[in-house]
Amino acid sequence: MEQNKKTYYITVAHGQISQSATDSPWDFKIDATDNEIHTLREYFNQNYGTEWAGFWRAHVPFIEYHNDKSNDEYDSKIKKVYGLIYQLGDEEAKKHIENMGILNDEIQ
């Protein structure tokens, strides 16, 4: 059974998903089903927990960024966020993500 897609406005930095284009600033416009939005929300929630782990790690000066598991997890999850936004986004969203170069390997 195919679900109806609705338009959503996404702010990546705050993990915000809204159906209103005027309530707050947004980065990307997407069309998604309820299940797709649930998946995107899960990615944001997972990254929130990873951000806290990174915060605590930042207070340990002898662990370098590139040798830290929590940073690798965050990077992996943020790529999933942008990958899903790319998949569901309008042409402007796709072009912006392509210009960012964050998904070069995934979208070629």
WOZI-V888753 format. One record per residue. N is the residue number from 1. RES is the residue in three letters. PHI is phi in whole degrees, -180 to 180 (* if undefined). Layout:
n = <N	N>
res = <RES	RES>
phi = <PHI	PHI>
This chain:
n = <1	2	3	4	5	6	7	8	9	10	11	12	13	14	15	16	17	18	19	20	21	22	23	24	25	26	27	28	29	30	31	32	33	34	35	36	37	38	39	40	41	42	43	44	45	46	47	48	49	50	51	52	53	54	55	56	57	58	59	60	61	62	63	64	65	66	67	68	69	70	71	72	73	74	75	76	77	78	79	80	81	82	83	84	85	86	87	88	89	90	91	92	93	94	95	96	97	98	99	100	101	102	103	104	105	106	107	108>
res = <MET	GLU	GLN	ASN	LYS	LYS	THR	TYR	TYR	ILE	THR	VAL	ALA	HIS	GLY	GLN	ILE	SER	GLN	SER	ALA	THR	ASP	SER	PRO	TRP	ASP	PHE	LYS	ILE	ASP	ALA	THR	ASP	ASN	GLU	ILE	HIS	THR	LEU	ARG	GLU	TYR	PHE	ASN	GLN	ASN	TYR	GLY	THR	GLU	TRP	ALA	GLY	PHE	TRP	ARG	ALA	HIS	VAL	PRO	PHE	ILE	GLU	TYR	HIS	ASN	ASP	LYS	SER	ASN	ASP	GLU	TYR	ASP	SER	LYS	ILE	LYS	LYS	VAL	TYR	GLY	LEU	ILE	TYR	GLN	LEU	GLY	ASP	GLU	GLU	ALA	LYS	LYS	HIS	ILE	GLU	ASN	MET	GLY	ILE	LEU	ASN	ASP	GLU	ILE	GLN>
phi = <*	-85	-89	-76	-92	-123	-89	-130	-120	-115	-117	-67	-58	-106	64	-100	-126	-137	-97	-111	-82	-111	-72	-159	-63	-141	-101	-136	-109	-132	-117	-146	-82	-60	-65	-66	-68	-61	-62	-61	-62	-61	-60	-63	-64	-63	-69	-60	-65	-67	-61	-65	-63	-66	-61	-68	-64	-61	-89	-113	-67	-87	-97	-80	-55	-74	-114	-116	-61	-65	-69	-64	-63	-61	-59	-63	-72	-69	-66	-64	-60	-66	-63	-69	-62	-61	-63	-99	-78	-76	-61	-64	-63	-62	-64	-63	-67	-60	-67	-67	76	-74	-117	-49	-71	-80	-108	-89>
